[in-house]
């Protein structure tokens, strides 16, 4: 379709615009080592496979992989990070050189380069061995050399960009590369950078940075909210104290209880939030989330979703999931981080992105084996940063970031997305070439799958659309803004008769489908024979399901099904006094007058 092709050209123009954009990456750099083995028997000593090593690959990891992705996507990447004077450090330098990253790392004698070694048989990761102790702090000389490298690299990039302020990406994974003096320097020198992206396991460490964008995982966002609630002033004061000591015995998992369905802005029920601390353990500074904290399980009654660090009571609504919870707390995350854009990443479920102005964006991803997704977050961060640095709208940045991450997860290894691959995915003849607007259900499923693989979100709505009017057009235009692809399902003539009565429809399904297909905001039209679109919803699994009306989403019959499938439900109000029934009533009201008034039947003389 012309609309989809224009959208792809617009996205491609953003990718072209960030070519050569200067980006300074600082943080925890590490080496990813992949060992591919074969196994056909168990050892005698234990029920463990005997492995024969066939291949070994080394790749940049952590902040280094973010820099590699920036370079691969077309940016000018500089990496500042402490690296050990060891074999792993030498391999990391080689990885950076091959990727075209400006290597401004600082060698640290006596402090090993962090390494993550993965052993695989087939595509299955059997074990991972981590080396590099996060408690090995930088000595004062190392801190000073790191600050010098940081300042010099900033000016080097500024000079290379003709005096323009560079972009900064901070990758803080708790491995000791960003001690307090370095954090303080970055906060004090924030004005030297035009765009600042922050990816940190502990966002509370970065109070005052005022980043352009933060990209916490669901677990990281939850930890920040829990700590902020615990440290709020007694009596409900609004001021929050996010600073915390290096060792906080109370910094353990907390319980976050939400009394109504998060994300429901139209519900008339009052949402209440309480936080109670479970004071167990100390801070997690290992550079890895607490085991299990990123996973959710639902109780048998379907009313409570739990995970380490978060409990959501959904008795006031159905279908509560991580995406809905994250969206409901975006305003708080904006307040606690000071970021203009907050992107809560949900691994296999995509991301929820929100701007400070209230704009929201939900993106989805395709589940893949864990060995395919290592470093996908680095690719997401790199593309999001480059897009925002190029002044792309939030919706565009979110779409490009999700598409970049999706491209990278096609095979085992540390994820890197090349600019050529991203542009190929946005090739304008692409997704809708050869596909008509009006399609059958089977063909539509194939089309939707293609768009999903390209990182695009699907909006779905349905109705009779008997006499197309301005209210319909306004409603469909608003629905189109909620995603990348708008699918309109239309009731067949038989279905309309069962729902509306024997005198409907006024227009046949051929006429109704043709008129809808002519609207530029509609991507595809599909006809269904049933009285409910439930089967189509199951087949297409829309990201957003839209209905017209002035009632809350909970009253939409299909809402529970959509939410079980991972989608969201939105209701859009109709234009007042604009409906098919009212139009038909007005036509009928004028018919007797036309038939009985002689003056109306008199031919002109």
N, C-alpha and C positions, 0 to 999 in steps of 0.2 A: 504494500500500500504506500501511497505517496506520503502519508503522515508518518508512518514508521520509518521510511527511508530518510525523511527530513530529520527525524529525531536521531537516527544513527549518524547522519552527517554532522549534526550539532555536537554530539558526543565526541566524534572523531576530531572535530576542530579543537575541542578542549585538550585532547591528548597531544595534538600538534602544538598547541600554544605553550605547553609546559616544557618543550624541548630546550635543553640547556639551562633550565632554571636552577640556580644555586641552592643547594640544600646541605646543611651541616648536621650530621647525625652524631650524637654523643650518648654514651651509656655502656651497658654491659655487653661486651663482645665475647663471643665464644666460638668454639669449633664444633661442628656437627660431624660425627664420624659414622658412616653406615657400613656395616659388614654383612654381606650377603652370603648365606651358607646353604648347604643342602643337608638333608638328614633322611636316612632310610632305616634307622634302627635305634633302639634304646641302649644305654650303657648298662653294664652289669651292676654297678655300684648303687644305682638309684633309678627310679622311673623318669629318666631325663634323656632327651634326644642327644645322639652323638652328631656333632656338626662338622662339616667339611667346608672350610672357607673357600669361596670361589671368587669374590670380588670385594674391593674396599674403595669407598668414596669419601672424600672430605669436602665439606662445604662450610661457608660462613654461616654463623648462627647468631641469634639475638640481635643486638644493635648492628652487628656486621651484616646480617642478612637484610635488615631494613635498608642499609646503605646500598647493598648489592641490588635490591629491587628498585630503589630510586634511580640508580644508574641504568639498569636494564630497561626501565620505562622511559628513559630519555632525559632524566635530570642530570645535573652535575653534582655528584655526591662526594662529600668529604666525611671521613670517619675520624673522630677523636675518641679514644678509649684506651684504658690501660691493658696491655697485653704482656704475658709472661715471656721472659727470655728463654724459651724452651722449644722443643720440637713442634708442639701444637701451635705455638705462636708463629713459628716459621711457616707452617702450613696455612695458617690464617692469612698471613701476609700474601702468600701466593694466591689464595682465593680472591683477595681484594684486588690484586694486580690484574688477574685474569678478567675480572668483572669491570675494570675501568674505574674503580673507586680511588679517589685520592686518599692515600694511606697516611694519615697524620696521627697514628696510634703512638703511644708512649710505652717503651719497654720498661717492665718492672721486675728487676732481679729479685729472686727469692719468692715471688708471688706467681703461682702457676696460672697458665691460661685455662679458663673453664672449658671443659670438654664434655659433650654428651655422646656416648658411644652406644649405638643401637645394633643389636644382633638380630638378624632376620632369617627365617627359613620360609621360602616362598615370599609372600607379601606380609607375613605375620611377624610382628615384633615379638621376639621371645624374651628379651631382657634389655634393660638400659642401664649402663654404668655411667655415673656422673663423677667427674673429678674437678677439683678447684673448690676451695673452702671459702664460702662467703664471709667467714669471720676473719679472713686474712686482710686486714685493713691496709690501705695505702699509707706508707710512711710520709712524714711531712715533706720530704724532698719529692716524693712521687706526686703528692697533691699539687705542689707548686709547679712541677713540670707539666702536669695535666692542665692547670689553669693557663700556663703560658701557651701550650699548644692550642687550647680553646680560643684564646684571644687572637693568636696569629692566624688560625684557620678562618676565623670570622672575617678578619681584614683581607685575607687572601681571596675569599669568595666575593667580598664586596668589590675588590679591585677587578676581579675577573668579570663581574657583572656590570662594570661601568659605573660603580658607585651606588648601585641599588642595594637595598638591605636584603641579606639572604634569608632563607627559611631555616628554622631550627626544629629538629626532631629529637626529643629526649626519650630514651629507652631505659627505664629504671626497673630492673628485674630482681633487685635485692641482692646482687652479687658483689656489692662493694665498690663499683666503679664511680659512684656518684655520692661521695661523702658530703657532710654538711657544708664545708667551705665551697665545694663546687656548686651545690644547690644554691647557696647564698649568692655566689657570683652570677649565676644565670638569672636569678630573680632581680638582682640589682642592675643587670645589663639587658633586661627584657627589651628595651627600646631599640636595641641594635638589630633586632630581627623583625621582619615584616609579618611572618606567619610562624606560630609556634605550635607544634603538635606534641602531646604528652601521652606516653604509654607507660604506666607505672603500676606495679603490683600494689603499692601503697600510695594512693593519691594524696593522703593527708600530709605526706612529706613535702608537698609542693605548693603549699599555701603561699599566695602572693605572686605566683608566676603569671597568672592571667593568660592561660594558653588559648589559642584560637580553637583547638579541638583536643578533646581527650577521648581515648578509645579503651575504656575499661571492659574487662570481661564481666559477665553477670556476677561472678563471685567477688571480683574486686569492687564493683559498684555496691554490692550488698554490704561488704565490710565497711566501706566508707560511710554509708547511711547509718549502720549500726553504731559506729564510733561517734558520728556526729550527734546522734540522738542521746548517747550515753553522756557526752561531754557538754550537752546544752545546759544552760543555767537552771538551777532548781526553780520551780515555779513557772516554767514555760517561757523563760526569756528567749528572745529571738537570736541573741548573739551566740555564736558557736565558737568553741575553742578547739581547733583541729590539731594544734601542735601537741606532740606527745613525746615522752622521753624515749631514749633508745631501747630501754627495757621497761616494758609496761606489764606488770603481772596481771592486770585486768584485761589485757588485750587478747581475749579468747573469743570463741564463737559466741554469737548473740542470737537471740530469737527476735524476728521481726514479724509481727502479726498484723495482718490487714483484714479489717472486718467487713469489707465489701469488695465486690469484684473490681480490681484495679483496671484502669483504662476506660471505665464507663463514665464519661463526662455528662451523660444525659440522665443517669439514674437519679431518682428523687430520694433515694436512701442516703443517709449521711454516712460517709466513710470515716471510720475512726482508726487511728494508728497508735499502737503502743509498742514500746520496746523494752524488753527486760534482758539484762545481761546474765549470761551463764559464764561466770568468771572462772574459766578453766584454762590452764596453760599460759604460755607466753606468746609474744609476737612471732609470726611466721616470717622469717627473713631468709628463707632458703632459696628464694627465686622461683618457687613452685607453689601453686595453690594447695591448700590443705586437701588431702585425699578425699574425694567424694563431694567437695563443696560445690563443684560445678554441675552436679547431677541432681535431678529432681525425681521424686517418686510420688505417686498419687495413692491415697488410701482407698480401701475397697468401696467406701461410700461415695468416692469421687468428689468429696467436699473439701479436702485438705491436701495441699501440695507441700511437701517437705524436702529439705536438703540441709546439709550442715551449714549453719549460719542463717537459715531463713525458713520460716514457716508461714504459709499463706492460708488463712481460713477463708474459704470461698462460699460460706453458707448463704451469703447475700447474692450470689451470682454463679453462673456456670462457666466452665471452660477456662479457668484461670491458668495461665501458663507463664513461662519466663518472659516472653515478649510483652504480654499485657502488663505484668508487674513492672518491668523495666520502663515501659511507656508511662505508666502512672506515676513514676518517681523521677522523671526527667527534670522537672522543674527544681526539685531538691538537689539533683546532681549538678545542675547549672549553678545553683546558689553555693554549693559546697566547694566546687572546683574553680568557679570564676570563668569557666570556658564558654565561648560563644556557641560551640557545637559539641554535643555529647553523643558519641556513638557507642552504645552498649553492644558488644559482640556476643553472639549466642552460639558459637561454633557451628554445629550442623543445622541450626535453625536460622542462620543468617545474622541480622543485626537490627537494632532499633536506633534510629538516628533522630535527634531533635535539635532545633536551633533555639537560640535565646528568645526569638520572636514568636515561639510557639509552633513553628512549622515542624511537622512530623514526617518521618519516612521509615517504612518497614521494608527490609530486603530479605530475601530467602536464599538458601543454599541447598545444594544436593548432598545428602549424606554419602560419605566415602569412607574407606578404611582409614584407621588412625594413621597408618604409615604414609598415607597420601597427603595428610593435612598439616604436617610439621612445617611451621613457618608461614602458613597461609595468613596468619594475623599480621606478619611483617609485610607481606605483599599488600594486604588491605590498608595498613597504615601508610605505606609509601604512596599508594594511589590516592587515598583520601587527602593526604598532605599536599601532593602536587596539584590536585584539582582545586583545593581551597586556595593555594598560593596563586593559582592562575585565575582567581576571582570567579570560579564556577559557582552556580547556585547550589544550595545544599542538596537538592534532589539529584542534581547531576553528579556531585561529588560522591554521594551515597551509592548511586547506581554504578559509577565507574569503579569504586572501591570494591563493591561486591562482585562485579564482573571480573575484576583482576584476581581476586581471591579464588573465584570459581575456576578460572582458567588454569590456575597453578596446581589443582589437586587431581590431575589426571593420572599421576604415576607416583611411585614410591620415591621419597627423597625430600630434601629441604626445598620448599616452594620458592620459585622465582618466576616472575612474569615478565616477558620481554615486550617491548613496545610494539614490535611487529605482530606478536600474537594478539595483543589487545586490539590493534587496528584491524586485524583480520576478522576478529569477532564482531567488529563494528562495520564490516564491509557493507556498503549501501545496497548492493543487490540482494543481500542477506536474507533476513528471516522471512519476509512476506513475499518474496519473489515467487510468482506462480500460484499463490494462494488467493482464491477469490474472497470477497468479503462475506458472502452468504455461504456457509459450509455445513456439512453434516457433522454429527457428533463425533464420529471416529476420526475424521480429518482434523477436527478442531482439537482433539486430544493430542494429536501429533504436533500441531502448530504450537500449542501451549507448552509442550515439552521442549520444543526448540527455543522458545523465548525464555523458559526457565534456565536452560543451560547457558544462555547468554546473560543471565543475571537480571532479567526483567521481571517485574511483578505484574500479576494478573488481577484485574478488577472485573467482577461479574455482577450482572443485574438481570432481572427478568420481569416480564409483564405482558399485557395484551397489546398495548400501544395501538389501539383500534383506530382512533382518529388522532393523528399526530398533531400536537399543538405546542405552543411556546413553553408551557410548563414541562412537557417532555424534553424539549431541546435543552432548556436550562438545567434540568435534572441530570441529563446525560453528560453535558459539558462539565458539571461539577464532579460527577463520578469519574470522568476521565482524568481529572487532576489527582486522583488518589493512587494512581499507579501508572504503569507503562503501557498496558494493553487492556482495552475495554471490550469485553465480550457481552453481547446482549442476547439473552435467550427469550424467544417470543412464543407465546402459546399458539398452538395450531387452532384452526377454525373450530374443530370439535371440542377442544379444551375450553375455548372461549364460551361456546354455547353452554357447556356444563357449568361454568362459573358465573356467567353474566345473564343467561336466559336465552330463549329460542330466537329472539330478534337481534342477537349479536353474533358475530361481529358485523359492523357496518362495512368494513373493508376486508377483503380476502387476505389470506396469509401471504400470497404472492405480492400484493400491493403493500402490505405492512412491512414485510421484510425488505422490499426494494427501497422504500422511503427511509428506513433506518440505516440501510447500507450507504445511502447517499450522504449521511451526516459525517463530517470530517472527524468528529470526536469518537466515532464508533469504528473499531478495528475489525470486529467479526460479529456476524449475526448467525444464530443457530435456532432452529425450530424444534420444539419438543411437544409431544402428544399428551403427556401426562398432565394432571392438574397441579402437580408440584415439581419444581426443578431439582428435587433431591438427587436423582440419579446422575444428572449432569454435574451437580456439585461434587458428588463422590468421584466422578471421572476426572474433573478438571482441577479439583482442590484449589479454588481461588484464594489468593492472598487477601483480598478484600471483597466482601459481599455487601452490595449496596441495595437498599430499598428506599422507596419514597414514602414519606409520612411524618407526622408530627408526634410520633410515639418513640419510646426508648428502644434500643436494640433488643432488649430482653423479650419484647412482644413479637419479634419477628420469628415465625415458626421454624425457619431454617437455621436460626442462630446457634442452637446447640450442636447441630451437625457441622456447621462451618468451623466452629471453635475446636471441636474434636479433631478436625482435620488440619488444625494449625492456622486457620485464617482469622480475620477480624471482621466484625459486622459494623456497618455504618448506616445511619438513616439520614436522609436529606429531605428537608421540607419542600412541599410543592409550592409553586407560584400560586398565590391566592386567586380564587375564582377561575382557575384554569384546570379543567378536567374533561375527559371524554364525555362523561355522563351529563355534565352541565351544558356542553356544546350540543349534544343530541337533544336535550330538553329545550334549548333555545330554538333549534331548528323546528322541532315539533310544535312549539308554541306559536311560531309564525305561519305554519302550514294552513290552518283554518282561515286565517285572515286573507291569505293569498287566494284561497278558493272562493270566498264569499264577498269580497269587496270588489264591486264592478269596476271601480276606478283603476284597480290594479290590473284588470284583465283587458281594459280598453286599449286597442291598438292606436299608436300615434297617428295623427292625421297627416 
